[in-house]
């Protein structure tokens, strides 16, 4: 079992309720890393859902701090759907009757072969082996390996664009859980127009899963490219978007978040 799988371990306590642990190895600056929260919510729903349905969309609202090193409980419920699409909700609490710490809406789909298109193209970037590893200097800094291509360090820059090769720290093979986990692995955009880090907290994060099972399988434990940019930051809120690409140019997922800063 990998370190990430260990941190995402869940046990069924009753129908629709799962218990886990907020592993302090995945602590960020303010509570648990947002990607861990995304992955553990997704895992609970995938354990409860019919396996023919795979993740298509995930939107999380981060309501209160998830304290590292504590038991957590995740409530899940299918709120509707059809033969092709299911809608679920999930929420994290520290105590079964305690306040909601994070709330998510998820869409699962029974995907079938169709025609299609991909509008954006992956940027041309050098191989990840040409860049050095970078680990952020906070408690959970070694939750993933990042090899910056552009936009680092993210301070006092003329724009908010960044690119980095990223992968799970221990070499775990890619899956939907890991895509959700990696979806939050890029700096807050307010850092880019400031000379130093500043207080920032993600309020809402969405992930859209585009990759086919074969494309995810072909990535294995390789790096994927995180291509990110800010949208607008003003009056204490800041938006940012990212695209996650496989090395061979497949768009695996897109993500967007809105954060609070000062």
N, C-alpha and C positions, 0 to 999 in steps of 0.2 A: 504494500500500500504506500502511495506517495504521501509526502507531507500535506499537499493540498487535499487529497482524498481524506486523510486523517482529520483535517480541520473541518471538513464538510460532512463528517459522519453524523447520521441521524438515526434515531430509533423511534419506532411507532409506539406511542403510549395509548392511543385510542384512535378511532376512526377520525381522520381529519386533523390529528394533532401529532406533531413530531418533536422530539427533544434532541438538543445538541449542545455544543459548547463554543463560546466565543474565544477561540484560540488566540492567546496574546502574541503568537508569532505573526499574526496578521493585523496587529495594531497599527493605526496610522497616526496622524497628528492629533486628531480629535476623535477618539474612539476607534471602533473597528473600521478597517479599510472598506470603502464602498463596494469594491469588486467582490470581496468576500461576501458581503451582504447580498449582492445580486446573485452570486453563485449558490448560496445556501437556500435562498428562496426558490430559485429555479430547481434545485435538487429536490426539495420537498414536493413540489408540484409534479415533477417527472416521476417520482416514486409513487405518487398517488394516481397518476393518469394512465390510460391505456397506452402501451408502448408504441402503437402504430401512429400516435400523434407525437410530433417533434416540435421543439420551440420555434416560434416565428417572431414573437414580439414580447418584450418585457419592459414595463415601466414601474419604477420604484419612487416612492416619496419617502425621504429620510426625515423622520419626525422628531425623534429624540436620540441621544447618544446611546449606542450599544456598548456597554462596558466590557472591556477585555477580561478574560479569565472568569467568566460567569456562565451558568447554565442559561440556555435560551430555549424557547418553545416557539414552534412555527405552526400556525393554524392555516389550513388550506381548504378551499371549497370550490367546486365547479359551479359556476353561476349560469351556465347555459351553453348552447352550441348546436351543432348539427353533425351529420355523418362525416363532414370534412373539417370542421373547425370547432375548437372548444375554448371557452373563456373561463379563466380561473382567477381567484384572488388569494393572496397569501399575506400573512403579517407575522412580524417577529415581536416577541415579548420576553421579558426576563422571568416573569412569573405567570402562570396560566391565567390568572385573573388580573394581571397587571396592565399598565398602560401600553399602547401600541408604540413600538420604537421605529418600525419601518413597515410600510404597506405597499403591496405590489399588485398590479394587474398583469396577467399573462395570457397570451394567445398561443395555442398549440394547433397545428394543422396536420392533416393526413395528406402529405404532399405527393403529387403525381407528376409523371413526365409530361411536359408541355414545351411549346416554343417559348422564346423569351429574348431579353436584351440586357446589356449592361451599358449604361450611359457614360459614367466616368471611366478613365483609364488610370492604371497604376502609374505613379511617377517613376522615372528612371533614376534608380539610386544604386550606389555601389553595394557589393556583397557585404553581409553583416560581419564577415571575418575581418574586414578592413577597419572596423571600429572597436573601441575599447568598451568594456562593461562599465555601467554607471549604476550606482545604488544610492537612492536618496538617504540623507542623514536623519532618519527618524526611526522609532523603535522597530517597525516592520519593514525596514528598507530593503531587506533581501527576500521579499515575497516573490519577486520576478526579476529576470535579467533584462536590462535595457541597454541598447547600444545606440546612442544618439547619432542621428544623421544631420539634423538641422534644427536650430532653435534652442540650443542648450549652451550655457546655462540660460534659463528663461527670465532674465532680468534686464531692464532698460533696453529693450529691443524696439526696432522700428515697426515691427508687425507682430502678429500673434500666431504665426504659422510654426509648426514643428513637425518633425518626422523622426521616428525611432524604430529600430528593430526590437521586438520584444518577444519573450517566451517565459513560460513558467520556470522558476528557479531550478527545480530539481530534474528537469528534462521529462516531465510528464507529457504524454501524447495529447494532442488537441482533441477536444470535444465541445459540446455546447456549453457545459459548465465552465470550461476554461475560457471560451470566448466571452462569456459573461464576466468572468473574473478579470480578464485583460481589458475589458471595455472602459475601465476607469483608470487605466495606467497612463495618464498624461497630465502634465502640470496644469493647475488652474491658470486661466488666461490673465487674471489681474496681475500675476507675477510679471507678465511680459512688459507691461507699461509702468512697472514700479522698479525701483533699484534693488529691492530685496523681497523676501517672502512677506506675505501679509495674511491676516486672518481670512479664511475661506472655508465654507461648508457647503457641500452639495445638498441642494433641496430636492431635486428631481433628476432622475437618470432614465433614459430609454435606450434599449438595445433592439436592433432589428437583425434577425439572423437570415442571411441569404444563402449560405453555403449548402451544397448538397452533401449527403453522407459520404459520397466518394471523394469530394474535395476536402472534407475534413480529415478523412482517413489518409489522404495522400500527404497532408502536412506532417503527420507524425509528431515528433518533438521539435521540429524545426522552428526557426524564428518566423514571425509574421510582422508586417510593416504597419505601424500606427501612423496615419497621416491626419494631423489635427489642425484646427483653426478656430479662432474665436469668432463669434457672431457680433454681439454688442455687449459692452459692459457699461453700466450707467446707473446712478441712483441706487447703489448697493447690490444690484443683481448683474450677473455676467453669464452669457451663454457661450457654449463651445460645442463643436462637432468633431467627429473622427470617423475615418474609414479604416477598416482592418483588412489587409491584403495578404494573400499567400505569396510566397516567393515567385510562383509562376503566374502572378497577375490576376488571380481569382478574387473577386470582392466577397469576403467571407461574412462581414457584418458591418453595419453602420451604427453609430451611437451619438446621442446628443444629451447634454445636461445643462441645467441651470443652477447656478450657485449664488450664495449670499457672501458678500465681501465687505470689508471696511478698511 
